[in-house]
Amino acid sequence: MHRPKYFVYHFVEHTESKKQAPIKLLLTSDVNKIGSKGEIVSVPPEKAYNNIILPKLGVYATQENIDKYIAKSIDEGPKLSLITQQVINTLSTMNLSVTLSQEVPWTIEKWHLKVSFRKAGFYVPEEAITLPEKTISGPDLSLEGKQFYVIVTINNSEEVKVRCRIHHYNVFVKDFWKHLLEPVFPEDKPILDSMPLPRNIQNLE
């Protein structure tokens, strides 16, 4: 009769496959999709080393580093928050359609822009909008699709130029969103040309 064999198994932990705890870092520069300068963030170890420590965009969040870098950031003055920068990036690549009557006389005012921004999903108060120096009046079908720009002030400090286009109610223009027509004011062309292309046109390229 054979005695049964007993086996003793030793558990060896495979540390490479174990999920490692995130590392706390103090950002010394703005890092896209992670945070802005002066923020303390928690990042997975590999990403922390490759994307932040190695390119010198942040340091380990020790008390010594916190005291050193936060004091330095205060001395340098306020920086753009990540959210503010995202809003600026979005507004600067808009092609805001300003829809106007084809029958009732109008002159573009701030409330027209406020309504247009709201339709596009943004709440922009009138006091944050700076219109062109020259007035734009209609209805005038020769202005259909033409460009102009307004300036939006964010948090009473940052300014961003927003591209706009005129559209009359009930006027159908095929594939209007694929093209940029000439500006309402020819002297504004250099400024409009220097602005980022609208997102919808970027996606066509």
N, CA, C and O of each residue as an XYZ file, in Angstrom:
820
protein
N       0.850     -1.200      0.000
C       0.000      0.000      0.000
C       0.883      1.246      0.000
O       1.785      1.394      0.825
N       0.605      2.110     -0.922
C       1.404      3.329     -1.040
C       0.818      4.448     -0.199
O      -0.389      4.688     -0.180
N       1.709      5.109      0.483
C       1.264      6.268      1.240
C       0.958      7.436      0.282
O       1.667      7.636     -0.705
N      -0.093      8.196      0.581
C      -0.372      9.354     -0.291
C       0.739     10.397     -0.182
O       1.312     10.617      0.885
N       1.014     11.013     -1.290
C       2.045     12.051     -1.314
C       1.426     13.409     -1.000
O       0.346     13.752     -1.480
N       2.122     14.144     -0.205
C       1.668     15.489      0.139
C       2.646     16.505     -0.455
O       3.864     16.375     -0.332
N       2.092     17.479     -1.078
C       2.926     18.505     -1.700
C       2.753     19.825     -0.949
O       1.646     20.197     -0.559
N       3.833     20.495     -0.764
C       3.797     21.814     -0.121
C       4.101     22.859     -1.185
O       5.158     22.828     -1.815
N       3.169     23.782     -1.379
C       3.339     24.826     -2.386
C       3.704     26.138     -1.700
O       3.095     26.525     -0.702
N       4.674     26.790     -2.236
C       5.075     28.100     -1.715
C       4.530     29.180     -2.652
O       4.769     29.144     -3.859
N       3.802     30.132     -2.089
C       3.245     31.229     -2.890
C       4.326     32.285     -3.117
O       4.876     32.856     -2.176
N       4.608     32.519     -4.383
C       5.569     33.565     -4.750
C       4.797     34.678     -5.434
O       4.216     34.477     -6.500
N       4.793     35.828     -4.834
C       4.029     36.957     -5.378
C       4.711     37.509     -6.618
O       5.909     37.793     -6.615
N       3.925     37.656     -7.682
C       4.447     38.220     -8.928
C       4.241     39.732     -8.878
O       3.190     40.251     -9.254
N       5.266     40.413     -8.408
C       5.117     41.853     -8.146
C       4.955     42.674     -9.411
O       4.397     43.770     -9.371
N       5.445     42.149    -10.556
C       5.363     42.928    -11.789
C       3.930     43.090    -12.261
O       3.580     44.094    -12.882
N       3.088     42.079    -11.958
C       1.700     42.144    -12.411
C       0.786     42.794    -11.380
O      -0.370     43.097    -11.671
N       1.306     43.005    -10.177
C       0.495     43.622     -9.129
C       0.342     45.115     -9.408
O       1.301     45.805     -9.753
N      -0.879     45.587     -9.251
C      -1.133     47.004     -9.495
C      -0.438     47.830     -8.428
O      -0.693     47.673     -7.234
N       0.440     48.709     -8.874
C       1.208     49.513     -7.937
C       0.463     50.794     -7.584
O      -0.271     51.358     -8.396
N       0.672     51.224     -6.374
C      -0.007     52.433     -5.895
C       0.503     53.655     -6.647
O       1.684     53.723     -6.987
N      -0.375     54.624     -6.910
C       0.061     55.839     -7.602
C       1.037     56.645     -6.756
O       1.074     56.531     -5.531
N       1.814     57.450     -7.437
C       2.816     58.292     -6.781
C       2.313     59.727     -6.756
O       1.752     60.220     -7.735
N       2.522     60.384     -5.633
C       2.138     61.791     -5.537
C       3.272     62.668     -6.052
O       4.420     62.558     -5.621
N       2.911     63.544     -6.989
C       3.892     64.443     -7.589
C       3.423     65.882     -7.472
O       2.224     66.160     -7.441
N       4.376     66.784     -7.408
C       4.093     68.212     -7.467
C       4.495     68.686     -8.853
O       5.666     68.596     -9.223
N       3.538     69.191     -9.626
C       3.829     69.629    -10.990
C       4.556     70.968    -10.970
O       4.132     71.911    -10.301
N       5.655     71.035    -11.714
C       6.402     72.291    -11.837
C       6.127     72.980    -13.167
O       6.636     74.071    -13.427
N       5.323     72.339    -14.003
C       4.869     72.914    -15.274
C       3.457     72.402    -15.529
O       3.034     71.410    -14.935
N       2.729     73.081    -16.413
C       1.420     72.580    -16.821
C       1.607     71.305    -17.632
O       2.440     71.266    -18.538
N       0.850     70.271    -17.320
C       0.928     68.996    -18.041
C      -0.459     68.670    -18.578
O      -1.413     68.523    -17.815
N      -0.561     68.559    -19.896
C      -1.847     68.339    -20.547
C      -2.542     67.095    -20.003
O      -1.941     66.024    -19.915
N      -3.817     67.249    -19.640
C      -4.688     66.171    -19.159
C      -4.283     65.618    -17.787
O      -4.834     64.616    -17.332
N      -3.319     66.272    -17.131
C      -2.927     65.827    -15.795
C      -3.136     66.930    -14.764
O      -3.764     66.699    -13.730
N      -2.618     68.121    -15.034
C      -2.800     69.212    -14.084
C      -1.971     70.421    -14.453
O      -1.242     70.411    -15.445
N      -2.087     71.458    -13.649
C      -1.361     72.694    -13.913
C      -0.283     72.907    -12.860
O      -0.277     72.255    -11.816
N       0.609     73.810    -13.143
C       1.752     74.064    -12.269
C       1.297     74.365    -10.841
O       0.363     75.136    -10.620
N       1.985     73.733     -9.870
C       1.645     73.961     -8.476
C       0.675     72.945     -7.905
O       0.478     72.892     -6.691
N       0.062     72.131     -8.767
C      -0.889     71.121     -8.288
C      -0.162     69.862     -7.826
O       0.872     69.487     -8.378
N      -0.721     69.217     -6.805
C      -0.239     67.904     -6.372
C      -1.177     66.857     -6.959
O      -2.384     66.889     -6.719
N      -0.619     65.937     -7.724
C      -1.430     64.947     -8.434
C      -0.933     63.544     -8.106
O       0.224     63.358     -7.729
N      -1.815     62.563     -8.252
C      -1.457     61.154     -8.073
C      -1.415     60.489     -9.438
O      -2.394     60.516    -10.183
N      -0.270     59.891     -9.762
C      -0.049     59.339    -11.099
C       0.540     57.934    -10.969
O       1.381     57.702    -10.100
N       0.109     56.982    -11.828
C       0.713     55.648    -11.820
C       2.234     55.741    -11.985
O       2.715     56.605    -12.716
N       3.002     54.863    -11.315
C       4.466     54.977    -11.292
C       5.138     55.111    -12.657
O       5.973     55.994    -12.855
N       4.777     54.240    -13.595
C       5.440     54.280    -14.905
C       5.161     55.589    -15.627
O       6.063     56.195    -16.206
N       3.898     56.023    -15.587
C       3.523     57.289    -16.220
C       4.187     58.459    -15.508
O       4.600     59.430    -16.143
N       4.287     58.361    -14.186
C       4.915     59.429    -13.404
C       6.363     59.623    -13.829
O       6.819     60.752    -14.011
N       7.078     58.521    -13.986
C       8.498     58.613    -14.334
C       8.695     59.074    -15.777
O       9.462     60.000    -16.042
N       7.992     58.415    -16.714
C       8.217     58.692    -18.135
C       7.664     60.039    -18.589
O       8.283     60.727    -19.401
N       6.490     60.415    -18.060
C       5.807     61.613    -18.563
C       6.049     62.865    -17.734
O       5.817     63.979    -18.204
N       6.517     62.687    -16.495
C       6.646     63.867    -15.631
C       8.054     64.015    -15.048
O       8.686     65.058    -15.214
N       8.547     62.977    -14.366
C       9.863     63.082    -13.730
C      10.974     63.210    -14.767
O      11.803     64.116    -14.683
N      10.992     62.300    -15.749
C      12.065     62.288    -16.746
C      12.145     63.589    -17.539
O      13.239     64.133    -17.692
N      11.008     64.119    -18.060
C      11.080     65.402    -18.790
C      11.124     66.626    -17.870
O      11.041     67.761    -18.340
N      11.254     66.395    -16.563
C      11.394     67.477    -15.577
C      10.188     68.410    -15.553
O      10.332     69.632    -15.513
N       8.993     67.810    -15.577
C       7.753     68.586    -15.486
C       7.166     68.540    -14.079
O       6.151     69.178    -13.801
N       7.811     67.783    -13.196
C       7.318     67.682    -11.831
C       8.339     66.995    -10.948
O       9.329     66.447    -11.433
N       8.090     67.029     -9.639
C       8.986     66.410     -8.667
C       8.139     65.626     -7.664
O       6.922     65.799     -7.593
N       8.793     64.769     -6.900
C       8.076     64.040     -5.858
C       7.536     65.026     -4.831
O       8.196     66.006     -4.483
N       6.325     64.752     -4.351
C       5.643     65.713     -3.475
C       6.105     65.572     -2.027
O       5.305     65.309     -1.129
N       7.410     65.751     -1.816
C       7.925     65.795     -0.452
C       7.637     67.177      0.129
O       7.382     68.131     -0.606
N       7.682     67.269      1.439
C       7.402     68.555      2.065
C       8.416     69.609      1.634
O       8.075     70.777      1.449
N       9.673     69.178      1.477
C      10.724     70.108      1.044
C      10.426     70.663     -0.348
O      10.545     71.865     -0.583
N      10.035     69.771     -1.273
C       9.720     70.221     -2.634
C       8.470     71.085     -2.664
O       8.398     72.059     -3.414
N       7.483     70.726     -1.843
C       6.256     71.527     -1.788
C       6.575     72.947     -1.339
O       6.120     73.912     -1.952
N       7.356     73.074     -0.269
C       7.728     74.401      0.232
C       8.495     75.192     -0.826
O       8.274     76.390     -1.001
N       9.393     74.511     -1.527
C      10.250     75.175     -2.508
C       9.481     75.643     -3.734
O       9.586     76.806     -4.121
N       8.713     74.757     -4.345
C       8.083     75.066     -5.622
C       6.802     75.872     -5.491
O       6.517     76.701     -6.356
N       6.017     75.657     -4.435
C       4.809     76.461     -4.270
C       5.186     77.898     -3.952
O       4.549     78.832     -4.439
N       6.220     78.078     -3.137
C       6.686     79.434     -2.851
C       7.150     80.114     -4.133
O       6.890     81.299     -4.342
N       7.833     79.367     -4.983
C       8.313     79.923     -6.244
C       7.162     80.288     -7.164
O       7.200     81.329     -7.821
N       6.129     79.439     -7.221
C       4.987     79.713     -8.103
C       4.209     80.934     -7.634
O       3.649     81.670     -8.447
N       4.174     81.153     -6.309
C       3.503     82.348     -5.788
C       4.265     83.594     -6.206
O       3.666     84.596     -6.595
N       5.598     83.529     -6.125
C       6.424     84.672     -6.518
C       6.245     85.016     -7.989
O       6.315     86.185     -8.367
N       6.014     83.997     -8.829
C       5.882     84.223    -10.269
C       4.510     84.734    -10.662
O       4.316     85.146    -11.805
N       3.547     84.718     -9.738
C       2.212     85.225    -10.047
C       1.298     84.118    -10.508
O       1.747     82.992    -10.722
N      -0.001     84.423    -10.666
C      -0.987     83.404    -11.027
C      -0.772     82.851    -12.430
O      -0.356     83.573    -13.337
N      -1.054     81.584    -12.596
C      -0.951     80.916    -13.892
C      -2.342     80.520    -14.377
O      -3.291     80.447    -13.596
N      -2.442     80.268    -15.666
C      -3.711     79.800    -16.218
C      -4.059     78.433    -15.644
O      -3.213     77.541    -15.603
N      -5.280     78.270    -15.208
C      -5.718     76.949    -14.769
C      -5.910     76.072    -15.996
O      -6.067     76.564    -17.114
N      -5.894     74.771    -15.769
C      -6.065     73.827    -16.877
C      -7.424     74.016    -17.531
O      -7.533     73.945    -18.755
N      -8.466     74.257    -16.733
C      -9.812     74.448    -17.275
C      -9.870     75.699    -18.137
O     -10.444     75.684    -19.226
N      -9.265     76.799    -17.643
C      -9.257     78.041    -18.425
C      -8.557     77.828    -19.754
O      -9.024     78.311    -20.786
N      -7.439     77.108    -19.742
C      -6.708     76.856    -20.977
C      -7.544     76.028    -21.947
O      -7.499     76.258    -23.155
N      -8.298     75.075    -21.431
C      -9.156     74.258    -22.291
C     -10.258     75.102    -22.921
O     -10.590     74.922    -24.092
N     -10.828     76.030    -22.136
C     -11.863     76.919    -22.674
C     -11.281     77.796    -23.772
O     -11.903     77.979    -24.818
N     -10.086     78.341    -23.539
C      -9.429     79.179    -24.547
C      -9.192     78.378    -25.824
O      -9.467     78.862    -26.921
N      -8.687     77.166    -25.686
C      -8.419     76.327    -26.861
C      -9.694     76.044    -27.646
O      -9.684     76.050    -28.877
N     -10.794     75.795    -26.935
C     -12.063     75.491    -27.600
C     -12.620     76.717    -28.312
O     -13.019     76.634    -29.474
N     -12.648     77.850    -27.622
C     -13.204     79.068    -28.223
C     -12.380     79.529    -29.418
O     -12.934     80.013    -30.404
N     -11.066     79.382    -29.336
C     -10.198     79.874    -30.414
C     -10.334     79.055    -31.689
O      -9.917     79.504    -32.757
N     -10.915     77.851    -31.595
C     -11.097     77.015    -32.791
C     -12.570     76.871    -33.165
O     -12.948     75.937    -33.873
N     -13.397     77.798    -32.685
C     -14.815     77.792    -33.052
C     -15.022     78.528    -34.368
O     -14.190     79.329    -34.792
N     -16.140     78.239    -34.995
C     -16.632     79.039    -36.116
C     -18.090     79.322    -35.775
O     -19.001     78.656    -36.268
N     -18.293     80.321    -34.924
C     -19.595     80.576    -34.322
C     -20.574     81.141    -35.343
O     -20.334     82.194    -35.935
N     -21.674     80.434    -35.540
C     -22.705     80.897    -36.472
C     -23.619     81.889    -35.758
O     -24.249     81.556    -34.754
N     -23.686     83.108    -36.285
C     -24.560     84.145    -35.729
C     -25.754     84.271    -36.667
O     -25.649     84.842    -37.752
N     -26.890     83.729    -36.236
C     -28.074     83.664    -37.090
C     -28.922     84.914    -36.920
O     -29.252     85.308    -35.801
N     -29.276     85.541    -38.057
C     -29.956     86.841    -38.050
C     -31.143     86.830    -39.002
O     -31.230     85.991    -39.899
N     -32.047     87.765    -38.798
C     -33.271     87.828    -39.601
C     -32.975     88.249    -41.039
O     -32.106     89.076    -41.313
N     -33.741     87.638    -41.941
C     -33.648     88.012    -43.349
C     -34.663     89.102    -43.697
O     -34.653     89.634    -44.807
N     -35.540     89.433    -42.743
C     -36.626     90.377    -43.013
C     -36.599     91.606    -42.106
O     -36.860     92.720    -42.559
N     -36.285     91.406    -40.834
C     -36.313     92.512    -39.871
C     -34.929     93.150    -39.786
O     -33.938     92.436    -39.627
N     -34.837     94.475    -39.887
C     -33.534     95.145    -39.795
C     -32.828     94.838    -38.469
O     -33.465     94.722    -37.422
N     -31.524     94.711    -38.539
C     -30.743     94.413    -37.338
C     -29.363     95.053    -37.413
O     -28.847     95.331    -38.495
N     -28.794     95.275    -36.274
C     -27.383     95.627    -36.115
C     -26.839     94.697    -35.043
O     -27.403     94.597    -33.954
N     -25.745     94.017    -35.353
C     -25.232     93.020    -34.413
C     -24.878     93.674    -33.079
O     -24.112     94.636    -33.018
N     -25.458     93.123    -32.019
C     -25.196     93.585    -30.660
C     -24.700     92.415    -29.817
O     -24.685     91.268    -30.263
N     -24.299     92.728    -28.603
C     -23.729     91.685    -27.739
C     -24.719     90.559    -27.459
O     -24.329     89.399    -27.329
N     -26.003     90.908    -27.368
C     -26.973     89.861    -27.045
C     -27.100     88.844    -28.169
O     -27.405     87.677    -27.923
N     -26.862     89.289    -29.425
C     -26.854     88.325    -30.535
C     -25.756     87.271    -30.301
O     -25.966     86.074    -30.498
N     -24.586     87.757    -29.876
C     -23.472     86.832    -29.631
C     -23.747     85.942    -28.428
O     -23.427     84.754    -28.441
N     -24.336     86.516    -27.394
C     -24.659     85.730    -26.199
C     -25.577     84.564    -26.553
O     -25.363     83.436    -26.108
N     -26.609     84.850    -27.366
C     -27.542     83.801    -27.794
C     -26.820     82.757    -28.641
O     -27.046     81.558    -28.482
N     -25.952     83.216    -29.540
C     -25.225     82.288    -30.418
C     -24.303     81.381    -29.615
O     -24.223     80.181    -29.879
N     -23.609     81.950    -28.637
C     -22.750     81.126    -27.776
C     -23.575     80.103    -27.005
O     -23.165     78.953    -26.850
N     -24.740     80.530    -26.525
C     -25.585     79.617    -25.757
C     -26.019     78.436    -26.622
O     -26.043     77.296    -26.160
N     -26.364     78.719    -27.886
C     -26.747     77.635    -28.798
C     -25.596     76.663    -29.019
O     -25.807     75.475    -29.264
N     -24.369     77.189    -28.929
C     -23.186     76.346    -29.125
C     -22.747     75.662    -27.839
O     -21.771     74.912    -27.829
N     -23.480     75.926    -26.739
C     -23.185     75.248    -25.488
C     -22.330     76.020    -24.507
O     -21.816     75.441    -23.550
N     -22.163     77.335    -24.727
C     -21.349     78.150    -23.834
C     -22.174     79.291    -23.259
O     -22.921     79.950    -23.983
N     -22.040     79.521    -21.968
C     -22.661     80.700    -21.371
C     -21.603     81.795    -21.311
O     -20.640     81.698    -20.551
N     -21.787     82.834    -22.114
C     -20.855     83.964    -22.153
C     -21.646     85.231    -21.845
O     -22.488     85.625    -22.652
N     -21.412     85.876    -20.719
C     -22.156     87.095    -20.392
C     -21.796     88.230    -21.339
O     -20.689     88.276    -21.876
N     -22.732     89.138    -21.539
C     -22.518     90.240    -22.481
C     -21.303     91.078    -22.120
O     -20.580     91.545    -23.001
N     -21.076     91.271    -20.814
C     -19.952     92.118    -20.403
C     -18.597     91.496    -20.728
O     -17.575     92.179    -20.671
N     -18.580     90.199    -21.069
C     -17.324     89.536    -21.427
C     -17.059     89.578    -22.929
O     -16.034     89.074    -23.389
N     -17.971     90.174    -23.698
C     -17.870     90.187    -25.164
C     -17.472     91.573    -25.658
O     -18.077     92.575    -25.276
N     -16.458     91.622    -26.502
C     -16.060     92.865    -27.167
C     -16.356     92.727    -28.651
O     -15.811     91.851    -29.322
N     -17.222     93.596    -29.162
C     -17.627     93.561    -30.569
C     -16.597     94.270    -31.445
O     -15.746     94.998    -30.934
N     -16.668     94.062    -32.767
C     -15.821     94.851    -33.670
C     -16.095     96.341    -33.500
O     -17.198     96.736    -33.120
N     -15.098     97.158    -33.779
C     -15.270     98.609    -33.637
C     -16.331     99.133    -34.601
O     -17.096    100.035    -34.259
N     -16.374     98.566    -35.804
C     -17.374     98.984    -36.792
C     -18.640     98.150    -36.621
O     -18.577     96.969    -36.279
N     -19.780     98.771    -36.862
C     -21.046     98.045    -36.744
C     -21.285     97.171    -37.973
O     -20.785     97.448    -39.063
N     -22.059     96.112    -37.767
C     -22.472     95.224    -38.857
C     -23.994     95.219    -38.863
O     -24.625     94.833    -37.879
N     -24.581     95.650    -39.980
C     -26.037     95.793    -40.052
C     -26.594     95.036    -41.240
O     -25.882     94.755    -42.205
N     -27.872     94.712    -41.160
C     -28.548     93.999    -42.232
C     -30.055     94.080    -42.050
O     -30.541     94.912    -41.283
N     -30.801     93.227    -42.744
C     -30.319     92.084    -43.534
C     -29.560     92.520    -44.783
O     -29.878     93.529    -45.413
N     -28.547     91.728    -45.117
C     -27.710     92.006    -46.277
C     -27.134     90.670    -46.746
O     -26.182     90.153    -46.161
N     -27.727     90.119    -47.812
C     -27.302     88.794    -48.269
C     -25.876     88.779    -48.810
O     -25.291     87.709    -48.976
N     -25.311     89.953    -49.087
C     -23.909     89.985    -49.517
C     -22.969     89.653    -48.349
O     -21.790     89.361    -48.552
N     -23.510     89.702    -47.128
C     -22.716     89.357    -45.943
C     -22.841     87.883    -45.568
O     -22.137     87.410    -44.675
N     -23.727     87.158    -46.239
C     -23.989     85.759    -45.883
C     -22.700     84.932    -45.877
O     -21.986     84.858    -46.877
N     -22.424     84.317    -44.734
C     -21.262     83.443    -44.604
C     -19.952     84.150    -44.340
O     -18.938     83.498    -44.090
N     -19.954     85.474    -44.392
C     -18.691     86.193    -44.191
C     -18.272     86.164    -42.718
O     -19.085     85.979    -41.813
N     -16.964     86.355    -42.524
C     -16.385     86.218    -41.195
C     -16.162     87.563    -40.505
O     -15.957     88.593    -41.148
N     -16.208     87.516    -39.191
C     -15.695     88.600    -38.357
C     -15.265     87.949    -37.051
O     -15.468     86.750    -36.860
N     -14.683     88.713    -36.167
C     -14.298     88.113    -34.889
C     -14.698     89.008    -33.730
O     -14.793     90.228    -33.864
N     -14.929     88.380    -32.600
C     -15.184     89.094    -31.354
C     -14.128     88.651    -30.351
O     -13.449     87.644    -30.552
N     -13.999     89.398    -29.289
C     -13.054     89.044    -28.224
C     -13.848     88.688    -26.974
O     -14.725     89.439    -26.546
N     -13.531     87.542    -26.398
C     -14.167     87.107    -25.153
C     -13.130     87.189    -24.034
O     -12.021     86.671    -24.164
N     -13.500     87.839    -22.944
C     -12.619     87.949    -21.780
C     -13.031     86.911    -20.743
O     -14.192     86.848    -20.337
N     -12.069     86.101    -20.321
C     -12.323     85.017    -19.372
C     -11.735     85.383    -18.018
O     -10.564     85.749    -17.918
N     -12.556     85.283    -16.979
C     -12.119     85.570    -15.603
C     -11.515     86.963    -15.453
O     -10.632     87.183    -14.625
N     -12.002     87.897    -16.262
C     -11.549     89.294    -16.190
C     -10.061     89.466    -16.465
O      -9.478     90.489    -16.108
N      -9.443     88.468    -17.100
C      -7.996     88.579    -17.323
C      -7.546     88.072    -18.687
O      -6.801     88.757    -19.387
N      -7.989     86.881    -19.071
C      -7.522     86.280    -20.322
C      -8.468     86.619    -21.471
O      -9.688     86.555    -21.323
N      -7.891     86.979    -22.617
C      -8.694     87.311    -23.794
C      -8.473     86.288    -24.897
O      -7.356     85.813    -25.101
N      -9.542     85.952    -25.606
C      -9.444     85.023    -26.725
C     -10.303     85.543    -27.871
O     -11.444     85.955    -27.666
N      -9.745     85.519    -29.078
C     -10.492     85.920    -30.274
C     -11.319     84.730    -30.754
O     -10.824     83.606    -30.827
N     -12.573     84.991    -31.077
C     -13.484     83.937    -31.532
C     -13.977     84.270    -32.931
O     -14.523     85.347    -33.169
N     -13.782     83.339    -33.850
C     -14.226     83.525    -35.231
C     -15.747     83.358    -35.316
O     -16.309     82.425    -34.742
N     -16.403     84.266    -36.035
C     -17.858     84.212    -36.199
C     -18.208     84.300    -37.682
O     -17.437     84.830    -38.483
N     -19.366     83.781    -38.029
C     -19.847     83.890    -39.410
C     -21.313     84.286    -39.395
O     -22.076     83.864    -38.527
N     -21.694     85.100    -40.364
C     -23.068     85.594    -40.446
C     -23.933     84.598    -41.209
O     -23.543     84.092    -42.261
N     -25.112     84.329    -40.659
C     -26.066     83.445    -41.342
C     -27.465     84.027    -41.217
O     -27.941     84.296    -40.113
N     -28.121     84.220    -42.359
C     -29.506     84.697    -42.356
C     -30.456     83.501    -42.246
O     -30.223     82.446    -42.836
N     -31.526     83.693    -41.481
C     -32.556     82.657    -41.374
C     -33.037     82.244    -42.766
O     -33.170     83.076    -43.664
N     -33.295     80.941    -42.926
C     -33.917     80.395    -44.136
C     -33.075     80.563    -45.394
O     -33.599     80.456    -46.503
N     -31.786     80.822    -45.242
C     -30.890     80.867    -46.402
C     -30.064     79.583    -46.380
O     -29.325     79.322    -45.431
N     -30.203     78.784    -47.445
C     -29.484     77.512    -47.502
C     -28.223     77.675    -48.337
O     -28.276     78.074    -49.501
N     -27.098     77.362    -47.725
C     -25.819     77.373    -48.435
C     -25.209     75.985    -48.275
O     -24.891     75.568    -47.162
N     -25.047     75.274    -49.385
C     -24.549     73.901    -49.340
C     -23.124     73.849    -48.782
O     -22.247     74.604    -49.201
N     -22.918     72.935    -47.825
C     -21.592     72.690    -47.236
C     -20.925     73.966    -46.739
O     -19.709     74.116    -46.852
N     -21.720     74.892    -46.186
C     -21.162     76.167    -45.735
C     -20.066     75.966    -44.687
O     -19.142     76.774    -44.588
N     -20.167     74.901    -43.914
C     -19.238     74.673    -42.809
C     -17.858     74.212    -43.279
O     -16.911     74.174    -42.494
N     -17.750     73.858    -44.582
C     -16.471     73.382    -45.109
C     -15.562     74.509    -45.581
O     -14.388     74.283    -45.874
N     -16.102     75.721    -45.653
C     -15.348     76.806    -46.280
C     -15.320     78.044    -45.394
O     -16.239     78.289    -44.613
N     -14.249     78.817    -45.531
C     -14.152     80.114    -44.878
C     -14.217     81.193    -45.951
O     -13.345     81.281    -46.814
N     -15.260     82.009    -45.884
C     -15.391     83.092    -46.850
C     -14.586     84.296    -46.388
O     -13.997     84.292    -45.307
N     -14.570     85.328    -47.227
C     -13.789     86.516    -46.898
C     -14.386     87.232    -45.685
O     -15.551     87.015    -45.350
N     -13.605     88.072    -45.034
C     -14.104     88.775    -43.851
C     -15.088     89.884    -44.197
O     -15.087     90.413    -45.309
N     -15.921     90.224    -43.232
C     -16.826     91.367    -43.386
C     -16.005     92.633    -43.594
O     -16.332     93.461    -44.444
N     -14.945     92.777    -42.819
C     -14.052     93.933    -42.921
C     -12.709     93.460    -43.475
O     -11.990     92.735    -42.788
N     -12.352     93.855    -44.708
C     -11.111     93.369    -45.322
C      -9.869     93.587    -44.463
O      -8.932     92.789    -44.512
N      -9.857     94.658    -43.683
C      -8.676     94.944    -42.860
C      -8.480     93.920    -41.734
O      -7.417     93.863    -41.114
N      -9.519     93.114    -41.478
C      -9.408     92.085    -40.438
C      -8.813     90.779    -40.958
O      -8.591     89.847    -40.184
N      -8.556     90.706    -42.267
C      -8.083     89.446    -42.849
C      -6.784     88.929    -42.212
O      -6.697     87.738    -41.913
N      -5.765     89.788    -41.992
C      -4.538     89.261    -41.376
C      -4.784     88.635    -40.003
O      -4.175     87.621    -39.659
N      -5.671     89.239    -39.227
C      -5.963     88.692    -37.897
C      -6.695     87.363    -38.015
O      -6.345     86.395    -37.339
N      -7.716     87.313    -38.879
C      -8.467     86.068    -39.057
C      -7.579     84.958    -39.611
O      -7.714     83.797    -39.224
N      -6.670     85.317    -40.519
C      -5.762     84.316    -41.086
C      -4.789     83.775    -40.042
O      -4.327     82.639    -40.148
N      -4.481     84.585    -39.040
C      -3.535     84.156    -38.003
C      -4.189     83.285    -36.934
O      -3.498     82.655    -36.133
N      -5.513     83.252    -36.924
C      -6.230     82.470    -35.913
C      -6.249     80.988    -36.294
O      -6.169     80.662    -37.479
N      -6.353     80.086    -35.316
C      -6.425     78.652    -35.639
C      -7.631     78.351    -36.529
O      -8.674     78.998    -36.423
N      -7.471     77.367    -37.401
C      -8.603     76.951    -38.219
C      -9.697     76.369    -37.328
O      -9.401     75.751    -36.306
N     -10.963     76.564    -37.712
C     -12.050     75.940    -36.950
C     -11.890     74.426    -36.904
O     -11.354     73.823    -37.834
N     -12.357     73.814    -35.817
C     -12.202     72.367    -35.639
C     -12.815     71.573    -36.783
O     -12.249     70.569    -37.214
N     -13.987     72.022    -37.285
C     -14.646     71.251    -38.345
C     -13.817     71.230    -39.621
O     -13.850     70.252    -40.368
N     -13.065     72.318    -39.880
C     -12.224     72.357    -41.076
C     -10.938     71.572    -40.837
O     -10.431     70.924    -41.753
N     -10.403     71.624    -39.610
C      -9.222     70.826    -39.282
C      -9.492     69.346    -39.524
O      -8.614     68.617    -39.986
N     -10.705     68.905    -39.212
C     -11.048     67.482    -39.355
C     -11.143     67.043    -40.808
O     -11.108     65.848    -41.099
N     -11.265     68.017    -41.735
C     -11.347     67.676    -43.153
C      -9.971     67.464    -43.758
O      -9.838     66.847    -44.815
N      -8.949     67.976    -43.087
C      -7.605     67.931    -43.668
C      -6.929     66.588    -43.414
O      -5.792     66.380    -43.835
